[in-house]
Amino acid sequence: MNWRAIRAIVRKDLKVVFQNKGVSVPLIVVPTIILIALPALAAFAPALQGVPGTPFAGLDTFLQQMPPALQAQLAGYSESQAMVVLVLVYLLAPMYLILPLMVASVIAADSFAGEKERKTLEALLYTPTTDRELFLAKLLSAWLPAVGVAWAGFLLYTTTANLAAWPTMGRILLPNAMWIALAGWLAPAVAGLGLGFTVVISARAQSFQEAYQLGAVVVVPILALVIGQAAGVLYFQVGLVFGIGLLFWAADAVLLWFGGRIFRRSELAARL
């Protein structure tokens, strides 16, 4: 394995990503909303509870529809505290997973389709690397930043959430065991799912926009988790996070195996 060549491709891809506004702007705007705006807004949940038309109106009724285990977790809190904990610890947990998924998908969509748009794919295909090394380099170019952003985002989210919750809670709220498992175990698996699916599409798409739009379907499992928790079907706790992580890692392995099997630089060259 030519790790020197792999590192060179990864460095080149990351440099291009940060210079491309069409790629870098979403990587700034979406994390800002998820990691700062949403947890900061949660601080106003108790005050907005009785205001019709707000997202927090009727949360007390909503809490009664949650699974009994979650209600037990919130039983020791006042109504205001329960709402803050419900939003910051539980409801926003699946939203956090959009972060590594989006970063991996955006960068992976640019991995080959972007090379075609910039007319640099032909030079890349003639680099002294095997198909396996080139495929691995493209995967790492998307996965490493996605995991890095997820872990940095975890620190930023916990800081913002604790500051927002302090007036109501009077103590440090995060991180707890579930959020540590979410960031350390599930987030890297979600990033792997996004890049594995999108790289396969990107290798066949003709433009970055086409690859990104087609790859957006991978967000469906995350939306299912958001809806499932909001509907009271499930709630995020350590066991569930670990189980979902196993499923995602298994899906990653299948996608990466399939991607490695079908990836051939000769086919990419034929479509230039």
C-alpha positions in Angstrom: 0.0 0.0 0.0 1.5 3.3 -1.1 0.6 5.5 1.9 2.6 8.4 0.6 0.5 8.6 -2.5 -2.7 8.2 -0.5 -1.7 11.0 1.8 -0.9 13.3 -1.2 -4.3 12.7 -2.7 -6.1 13.3 0.6 -4.2 16.6 1.1 -5.0 17.7 -2.4 -8.7 16.9 -2.1 -9.0 18.7 1.2 -7.3 21.8 -0.2 -9.7 21.8 -3.1 -12.7 21.4 -0.8 -11.8 24.4 1.3 -11.2 26.5 -1.8 -14.6 25.6 -3.4 -17.3 27.9 -2.0 -20.0 25.6 -3.4 -18.7 22.8 -1.1 -17.4 24.8 1.9 -20.4 27.1 2.5 -22.8 24.2 3.4 -20.1 22.9 5.7 -20.2 26.2 7.6 -23.9 27.1 7.5 -25.5 23.7 8.5 -23.2 23.1 11.5 -23.8 26.6 12.7 -27.5 26.0 12.8 -27.3 22.5 14.4 -24.6 23.2 16.9 -25.3 26.8 18.0 -28.7 28.1 16.8 -30.8 25.1 17.8 -29.4 24.4 21.3 -29.4 28.2 22.0 -33.1 28.3 21.0 -33.8 25.5 23.4 -33.0 27.8 26.3 -36.2 29.7 25.5 -38.4 26.5 25.5 -39.9 27.1 28.9 -40.8 30.7 28.1 -42.3 29.7 24.7 -44.3 26.8 26.0 -47.6 28.6 26.1 -47.1 30.6 22.9 -49.3 29.2 20.1 -47.5 28.4 16.9 -44.1 28.0 18.4 -42.2 24.6 18.3 -42.4 24.4 22.1 -46.1 25.0 22.5 -47.7 21.9 24.1 -44.4 20.2 24.9 -45.9 19.0 28.2 -48.6 17.1 26.3 -45.9 15.9 23.9 -43.8 14.5 26.8 -46.8 12.4 27.9 -46.6 10.6 24.6 -43.0 9.6 25.0 -41.9 6.1 25.9 -42.3 5.3 29.6 -38.5 4.8 30.0 -37.9 8.4 28.8 -40.6 9.7 31.0 -38.8 8.0 33.9 -35.6 9.7 32.9 -37.3 13.1 33.2 -39.4 12.3 36.3 -37.1 14.1 38.7 -37.1 17.4 36.9 -39.5 20.4 37.1 -41.6 21.0 34.0 -39.3 23.7 32.7 -36.2 21.5 33.3 -37.8 18.5 31.7 -38.5 20.4 28.5 -34.9 21.7 28.3 -33.5 18.2 28.9 -35.9 16.7 26.4 -34.9 19.0 23.6 -31.1 19.3 24.3 -30.3 15.7 25.3 -32.8 13.7 23.3 -34.7 15.5 20.5 -31.6 17.1 19.0 -29.5 14.0 19.2 -30.5 12.5 15.8 -30.2 16.0 14.3 -26.5 16.0 15.3 -26.0 12.9 13.1 -26.9 15.0 10.1 -23.5 16.8 10.6 -21.1 13.9 9.8 -23.5 12.6 7.2 -23.6 15.9 5.3 -19.8 16.6 5.5 -19.0 13.1 4.2 -21.6 13.3 1.5 -20.6 16.8 0.3 -16.9 15.9 0.1 -17.5 12.5 -1.4 -19.8 14.0 -4.1 -16.9 16.2 -5.0 -14.4 13.3 -5.0 -14.9 12.2 -8.6 -17.7 14.3 -10.1 -15.9 17.5 -9.0 -12.7 16.2 -10.7 -14.6 15.8 -13.9 -16.0 19.3 -13.7 -12.5 20.7 -13.0 -11.0 18.6 -15.9 -8.5 17.1 -13.4 -9.7 13.5 -13.3 -7.5 12.4 -16.2 -4.3 13.5 -14.4 -5.6 11.8 -11.2 -6.2 8.5 -13.0 -2.5 8.4 -14.2 -1.1 8.8 -10.7 1.2 5.9 -9.6 -1.5 4.3 -7.5 -3.5 1.1 -7.8 -7.3 1.2 -8.0 -7.5 0.1 -4.4 -5.2 2.9 -3.2 -7.0 5.5 -5.2 -10.4 4.3 -3.9 -9.1 4.3 -0.3 -7.6 7.8 -0.7 -11.0 9.1 -1.9 -12.7 7.5 1.1 -10.3 8.9 3.6 -10.6 12.4 2.0 -14.3 12.4 3.0 -14.4 10.3 6.1 -11.5 11.9 8.1 -12.9 15.5 7.9 -16.5 14.2 8.6 -15.3 12.5 11.8 -13.2 15.5 12.7 -16.1 17.9 12.3 -18.4 15.5 14.2 -16.0 15.4 17.2 -15.3 19.1 17.1 -19.1 19.7 16.8 -19.7 17.5 19.8 -17.5 19.7 21.9 -19.2 22.9 20.5 -22.7 21.5 21.0 -22.1 20.4 24.6 -20.6 23.8 25.4 -23.5 25.7 23.7 -26.1 23.4 25.3 -24.6 23.7 28.8 -24.6 27.5 28.5 -28.1 27.6 27.2 -29.4 25.2 29.9 -27.6 26.7 32.8 -30.2 29.3 33.8 -32.8 26.6 34.0 -30.8 23.6 35.1 -28.1 25.3 37.3 -25.7 22.5 36.5 -23.7 20.9 33.6 -26.0 18.9 31.5 -23.8 17.3 28.8 -21.9 15.2 28.0 -23.6 12.1 29.3 -23.0 8.4 28.3 -25.5 8.5 25.5 -23.9 11.5 23.8 -20.4 10.1 24.2 -21.6 6.9 22.5 -23.3 9.0 19.8 -20.2 11.0 19.0 -17.6 8.3 19.4 -19.4 5.3 18.0 -22.4 6.2 15.8 -21.2 9.4 14.2 -18.2 7.8 12.5 -20.5 5.0 11.2 -22.9 7.6 9.8 -20.1 9.4 8.1 -19.0 6.0 6.6 -22.5 5.4 5.3 -22.7 8.8 3.6 -19.3 8.6 1.9 -19.7 4.9 0.9 -23.0 5.6 -0.9 -22.0 8.9 -2.4 -18.5 7.9 -3.7 -20.1 5.1 -5.7 -22.6 7.6 -7.2 -20.0 10.3 -7.7 -17.8 8.0 -9.7 -20.6 7.8 -12.3 -22.2 11.3 -12.1 -21.1 14.0 -14.5 -21.3 16.9 -12.0 -21.0 17.7 -8.3 -24.6 18.8 -8.1 -25.9 15.6 -9.7 -23.8 13.5 -7.4 -24.8 15.4 -4.3 -28.5 15.4 -5.2 -28.5 11.6 -5.9 -26.5 11.0 -2.7 -29.0 13.0 -0.6 -31.2 9.8 -0.4 -28.8 8.5 2.3 -30.3 11.0 4.7 -33.5 8.9 4.9 -32.3 6.6 7.7 -31.4 9.7 9.8 -34.8 11.3 9.1 -36.4 8.0 10.2 -34.6 8.3 13.6 -35.7 11.9 14.0 -39.3 11.0 13.2 -39.2 7.9 15.3 -38.1 9.7 18.4 -40.5 12.7 17.8 -43.4 10.2 17.4 -42.4 8.4 20.7 -41.6 5.2 19.0 -38.0 5.2 20.4 -35.7 7.3 22.4 -32.0 7.7 22.3 -30.1 5.9 25.0 -26.8 4.0 25.1 -28.1 0.6 24.1 -30.1 2.0 21.2 -27.1 4.1 20.0 -24.8 1.0 20.2 -27.3 -1.1 18.3 -27.9 1.4 15.5 -24.1 1.8 15.3 -23.7 -1.9 14.6 -26.3 -1.7 11.8 -24.6 1.3 10.3 -21.1 -0.2 10.5 -22.4 -3.3 8.8 -24.0 -1.2 6.0 -20.7 0.6 5.7 -18.8 -2.6 5.2 -21.2 -3.8 2.5 -21.1 -0.5 0.7 -17.3 -0.2 0.8 -16.9 -3.8 -0.3 -19.3 -3.2 -3.2 -17.6 0.1 -4.1 -14.2 -1.5 -4.1 -15.4 -4.2 -6.4 -17.0 -1.9 -9.0 -14.4 0.8 -8.9 -12.1 0.7 -11.9 -10.1 3.7 -13.2 -10.4 2.3 -16.7 -14.2 2.8 -16.6 -13.7 6.3 -15.3 -11.3 7.1 -18.1 -13.7 5.7 -20.7 -16.4 8.2 -19.5 -14.2 11.3 -19.7 
